[in-house]
């Protein structure tokens, strides 16, 4: 097995992979399915930052081309940010679910459920766990509510997309209220 893994690493070409990611994002009908396969293909082959950059560039270019907007505007859109988050949930999944749906958003959801994030540890010098933090408690309740809503969205792509926007907004709210130490996309990837 080590030999086949070494052969896979040697035969993986990041430039070719990035071109495939960009080409897949421009494909209207099957882009999400192809991109899901590419996210799976790159697992363990490249760094997460490289994958995130490639997905952001690909989805940003596709959005810019299909909507007729500048790339800089496209990458700031919630749609692009949500799709990058979905691709990264698949790319970064430690454990893959038994079967993955063909839909990128549903596959990302399945990967997030199969790889729940543990509770964050307090930073050194931070508040003791026994101290009450009403903002953190409210954010935890919001995250729990979003998790509960995720199951209600099954099979409804519009609802899944709106829920993705809500997760992004909740993550931004958490960053604003609790400080900049929260990893971008943590809330989206925990649901």
URRABEL-V969823 format. One record per residue. N is the residue number from 0. SS is DSSP state (H for helix, E for strand, L for the rest). Layout:
N SS
N SS
This chain:
0 L
1 H
2 H
3 H
4 H
5 H
6 H
7 H
8 H
9 H
10 H
11 L
12 L
13 H
14 H
15 H
16 H
17 H
18 H
19 H
20 H
21 H
22 H
23 H
24 H
25 H
26 L
27 L
28 L
29 L
30 H
31 H
32 H
33 H
34 H
35 H
36 H
37 H
38 H
39 H
40 H
41 H
42 L
43 L
44 L
45 L
46 L
47 H
48 H
49 H
50 H
51 H
52 H
53 H
54 H
55 H
56 H
57 H
58 H
59 H
60 H
61 H
62 H
63 H
64 H
65 H
66 H
67 L
68 L
69 L
70 H
71 H
72 H
73 H
74 H
75 H
76 L
77 H
78 H
79 H
80 H
81 H
82 H
83 H
84 H
85 H
86 H
87 H
88 H
89 H
90 H
91 L
92 L
93 L
94 L
95 L
96 L
97 L
98 L
99 L
100 L
101 L
102 L
103 H
104 H
105 H
106 H
107 H
108 H
109 H
110 H
111 H
112 H
113 H
114 L
115 L
116 L
117 L
118 L
119 L
120 L
121 L
122 L
123 L
124 L
125 L
126 L
127 L
128 L
129 L
130 L
131 L
132 L
133 H
134 H
135 H
136 H
137 H
138 H
139 H
140 H
141 H
142 H
143 H
144 H
145 H
146 H
147 H
148 H
149 H
150 H
151 H
152 L
153 L
154 L
155 L
156 H
157 H
158 H
159 H
160 H
161 H
162 H
163 H
164 H
165 H
166 H
167 H
168 H
169 H
170 H
171 H
172 H
173 H
174 H
175 H
176 H
177 H
178 L
179 L
180 L
181 L
182 L
183 L
184 L
185 H
186 H
187 H
188 H
189 H
190 L
